[in-house]
Amino acid sequence: MNGRHRRRVVAGLLVLLTVQVGLVGPASAAVPGLEIAPPATSASNSSEFKSATASCPAGKVVVGTGARINGGGGDVVLDEVVPREGSVFVGAYEDEDGTTANWSVTAFAVCANRPSGYIITNAVSTTAVRFETELSATCPAGRRALGGGAQITGGLGEVSIDDVFPGETSSHTKGFADQTGNAGAWSITAFAICAFDPGGLQVVFPQNSSVPGSPTSSFEFQQCPAGKRLISTGWDFINSLGQVLITGSVPNTNATLVTVHEDDDGYNANWQVTTIAVCAFA
């Protein structure tokens, strides 16, 4: 082999090595500093609205959200799960019948060092008197959805969040008025937490994961593949029509714990709920 040919072979190997390193680079970068911040819980009493804010440690940002209603049964409606750069705000209202029971809300924030390209986007529906509406918040070109959130404006306990579904490049949400309808105009906002893919980002969900036989149900799925950690949670109802309420979407290391409750009048139809986990190398 002459010297010129050897130099070409070496150059080719260097190019191949560079490409291979480029392919595995994002996985090694992963999501540094990933942690679930200490949850925050509101006071427990029978007032009609409660809220709580979970905050990230100094220097970290929100990459995922979670929420839980404690007590209240089918009389309390999750109204907002709002991601902010350094915190997650959760709010809930009693429904139009109210309840004398004590209840509270808990906010969860999944936090990390700021990912490259980090931004929170939102989309807002029109304000109108309606039974349902849905929309998605979209990430800027080239960025992926790490997590999502939703906020009802004007629902006041008569409109429920039907899903928070982070997908590849957006996060979808839908709102339903309850079966008696809502005389007032309302709107819904979808939020998407976006960044460049930190490494191995994927949305994992079991299709049609439940057909519960009781008005109160709890589901947990070990969703993230080996070597990956949970970035954010979500859920999606099928055929709830505003009569099945989310009471918890709680993050842990590699799974989403979802709890649900039919509203206080019960619900005859078959319905399903799917848990959603956004996972990445960590």
C-alpha positions in Angstrom: 0.0 0.0 0.0 1.6 3.3 -1.0 1.7 6.4 1.2 -1.1 8.2 -0.7 -3.4 5.2 -0.4 -2.7 4.8 3.3 -3.5 8.5 3.9 -6.8 8.1 2.1 -7.7 5.0 4.3 -6.8 6.9 7.5 -8.8 9.9 6.4 -11.8 7.7 5.7 -11.5 6.0 9.1 -11.4 9.5 10.7 -14.5 10.5 8.9 -16.3 7.3 9.9 -15.2 7.8 13.5 -16.5 11.3 13.5 -19.9 10.2 12.2 -20.1 7.5 14.8 -19.3 9.9 17.6 -21.8 12.3 16.2 -24.5 9.6 16.4 -23.9 8.7 20.0 -23.1 12.2 21.2 -26.7 13.3 22.1 -27.3 10.1 24.2 -24.2 10.8 26.2 -25.3 14.4 26.7 -28.7 13.3 27.9 -30.5 15.5 30.4 -28.0 16.6 33.0 -29.3 17.5 36.5 -32.7 15.7 36.0 -34.7 15.5 39.2 -38.3 15.7 40.5 -38.5 18.7 42.7 -40.2 18.5 46.1 -43.9 18.7 45.5 -46.0 21.5 46.8 -49.5 21.1 48.3 -52.2 23.6 49.0 -54.2 23.9 52.2 -56.7 21.2 52.8 -60.2 22.6 53.3 -63.6 23.0 51.5 -63.0 26.3 49.8 -64.0 26.2 46.1 -60.6 26.9 44.5 -57.1 25.7 45.4 -53.7 26.1 43.9 -50.1 25.1 44.5 -46.8 25.9 42.9 -43.8 23.5 42.7 -40.5 25.2 42.1 -37.2 24.0 40.6 -33.9 24.4 42.5 -32.0 27.6 41.5 -30.4 27.3 38.1 -32.7 24.6 36.8 -35.8 24.8 34.6 -39.0 22.9 34.2 -38.9 20.0 31.7 -42.0 18.2 32.9 -45.2 18.6 34.8 -47.5 16.7 37.2 -50.6 17.3 39.3 -52.8 15.5 41.9 -56.1 16.3 43.6 -56.2 14.9 47.1 -59.8 14.1 48.3 -62.9 15.7 46.8 -63.9 12.5 44.9 -65.7 13.4 41.7 -66.6 16.9 42.9 -63.3 18.6 42.1 -62.1 19.5 38.6 -58.5 20.0 37.6 -58.5 23.5 36.0 -54.8 24.2 35.1 -51.4 22.6 34.9 -49.2 25.5 33.8 -45.4 25.1 33.1 -43.3 28.1 33.8 -39.6 28.3 33.3 -38.8 27.7 37.0 -42.1 26.3 38.4 -45.3 24.4 37.7 -48.6 26.0 38.8 -51.6 23.7 39.4 -55.2 24.8 40.2 -58.5 23.1 40.7 -62.2 24.1 41.3 -65.1 22.3 42.9 -67.8 21.5 40.4 -71.1 23.4 40.3 -72.6 21.3 43.1 -69.6 21.9 45.3 -68.6 19.6 48.3 -68.3 20.0 52.0 -65.3 17.6 52.1 -61.8 18.8 52.7 -59.5 18.5 49.7 -56.2 19.9 48.3 -54.1 20.0 45.2 -50.4 19.0 44.7 -48.1 20.4 42.0 -45.1 18.4 40.7 -42.2 19.8 38.7 -39.6 17.7 36.8 -36.5 19.9 36.6 -33.1 19.8 34.8 -30.2 21.9 33.7 -31.4 24.1 30.9 -31.5 22.0 27.7 -30.3 23.4 24.4 -33.0 25.3 22.6 -35.3 25.4 25.6 -38.5 27.4 25.3 -42.2 27.1 26.5 -44.8 27.8 23.8 -48.6 28.1 24.0 -51.7 28.2 21.9 -55.0 29.7 23.1 -58.5 28.8 21.8 -61.2 31.3 21.1 -63.5 32.2 24.0 -67.0 30.9 23.4 -70.0 29.0 24.9 -69.3 25.5 23.7 -69.3 21.8 24.8 -65.8 21.0 23.8 -62.7 22.3 22.1 -59.1 21.1 21.4 -55.8 22.5 20.1 -52.1 21.9 20.2 -49.1 24.1 21.2 -46.3 23.5 18.6 -42.6 23.6 19.1 -40.4 25.8 16.9 -38.8 24.0 13.9 -36.2 21.5 14.8 -37.2 21.2 18.5 -39.1 18.4 20.3 -41.8 18.5 23.0 -40.4 17.5 26.4 -43.7 17.9 28.1 -47.0 19.9 28.2 -49.7 21.5 30.2 -53.2 23.0 29.9 -55.2 25.8 31.4 -59.0 26.4 31.4 -60.1 30.0 31.5 -63.7 30.7 32.5 -64.7 27.1 33.3 -65.0 27.6 37.1 -65.4 23.9 37.8 -67.8 23.2 34.9 -65.1 22.5 32.3 -62.5 19.7 32.7 -59.2 19.0 31.0 -59.6 15.9 29.0 -56.0 15.3 28.0 -52.5 16.6 28.1 -50.7 14.7 25.4 -47.1 15.6 24.6 -46.2 14.3 21.2 -43.2 14.5 18.9 -43.2 18.2 18.2 -46.3 19.5 20.0 -48.5 19.0 23.0 -52.3 18.5 22.6 -55.1 19.3 25.0 -58.9 19.1 25.0 -61.6 20.6 27.3 -65.1 19.4 27.9 -68.0 21.2 29.6 -69.9 18.9 32.1 -73.1 17.2 31.2 -75.3 20.1 32.3 -73.4 22.4 30.1 -71.6 25.6 30.9 -73.6 28.8 30.4 -70.5 31.0 30.4 -67.9 31.4 27.6 -64.6 29.6 28.2 -61.3 28.9 26.5 -58.4 26.5 26.8 -54.7 27.1 26.5 -52.2 24.3 25.5 -48.6 24.5 26.6 -45.5 22.7 25.1 -42.1 22.6 26.8 -39.7 22.4 23.9 -35.9 21.9 23.3 -33.6 20.1 20.9 -33.6 16.4 21.4 -31.5 15.8 24.5 -30.8 12.2 23.5 -33.1 9.3 22.8 -36.3 11.3 23.4 -39.4 9.3 22.9 -43.1 9.3 23.8 -44.3 6.0 25.3 -47.9 5.1 25.9 -49.9 1.8 25.9 -52.8 2.1 23.6 -56.2 1.9 25.3 -54.6 1.0 28.5 -57.7 0.6 30.7 -61.4 -0.2 30.7 -62.1 0.4 34.4 -65.0 -1.3 36.1 -65.4 1.1 39.0 -65.9 4.9 39.3 -62.4 5.3 40.8 -59.3 3.8 39.2 -55.6 4.0 39.4 -53.1 3.0 36.7 -49.3 2.9 36.8 -47.1 1.7 33.9 -43.3 1.2 34.0 -43.0 2.9 30.7 -39.5 4.2 30.1 -37.1 1.7 28.5 -34.0 0.6 30.3 -31.4 3.4 30.5 -34.0 6.1 30.1 -35.7 8.4 32.6 -39.1 10.0 32.7 -39.0 13.6 31.6 -42.8 14.4 31.8 -46.2 12.9 32.2 -49.5 13.0 30.4 -52.8 11.3 29.9 -55.5 10.9 27.3 -59.2 9.9 27.9 -61.3 8.1 25.3 -65.1 8.7 25.4 -65.0 10.5 28.7 -67.2 13.4 27.4 -66.5 15.5 30.4 -67.8 12.9 32.9 -64.5 11.3 33.9 -62.1 13.5 35.7 -58.3 13.3 36.0 -57.4 13.4 39.7 -53.7 12.7 39.3 -50.9 12.5 36.8 -47.8 12.0 38.9 -44.2 11.5 37.7 -41.7 9.1 39.2 -38.4 7.8 37.9 -39.6 6.0 34.8 -43.4 5.8 34.9 -46.6 7.9 35.2 -49.1 7.2 37.9 -52.6 8.2 36.7 -55.6 8.4 38.9 -59.1 9.1 37.7 -62.7 9.5 39.0 -66.1 9.6 37.4 -67.9 12.7 38.2 -70.3 12.8 41.2 -73.3 11.6 39.0 -71.4 8.6 37.7 -71.1 7.6 34.0 -72.7 4.6 32.3 -70.7 4.5 29.1 -67.4 2.6 28.5 -64.4 4.8 28.7 -60.7 4.4 28.7 -57.6 6.3 29.9 -54.1 6.1 28.6 -51.0 7.1 30.5 -48.2 8.9 28.7 -44.5 9.2 29.5 -41.9 11.3 27.7 -38.6 9.5 28.2 -34.9 10.3 27.4 -31.4 9.1 28.3 -30.3 10.5 31.7 
